[in-house]
């Protein structure tokens, strides 16, 4: 079974998806780590990060796989072409490169093919902005998480404060709205709910309440 969770920045997709996977005993498919692995492999191979053809060759040739500890829904290791890159993909240089890589249509095509291969072998929960529309249009359960811009800004501000950073909530809200506009109007895989997605507004809800709702929907939808 595939559970696809989409939604705008700050809607809680990642946290919710991981907890849903843990509750159901599914694997969490970390698509962001897959793009990071390709970015890292490109960097160490000497390929310019804006060379789409070169980066796409990496994505098409080198398989990204995950390792899981016994009984864990969350991946503990990331491999590309058999090499463990778990720590290497979380460096500032990869941080600076992964967005450009993830925007490349040829790379996205290759990653979607790999993601579908992974999903064919296990029950998964996967989140993003085009999962239910592009990556897994036939997913058994599609969720579109939403929340008001004010709520999403509040969450982001709290996250920043927890790490010792003081930010202006109004500025965070404006940044979120700009991100919404960019994600919704981009040419490749824009942010939009699938026609058959179930909308879940997380405004005012705790993470546990959202997870409970999705788990209940999954149990109803499970073949």
Order of alpha helices (4+ residues) and beta strands (2+ residues): beta-alpha-beta-alpha-alpha-beta-beta-beta-alpha-alpha-beta-beta-alpha-alpha-beta-alpha
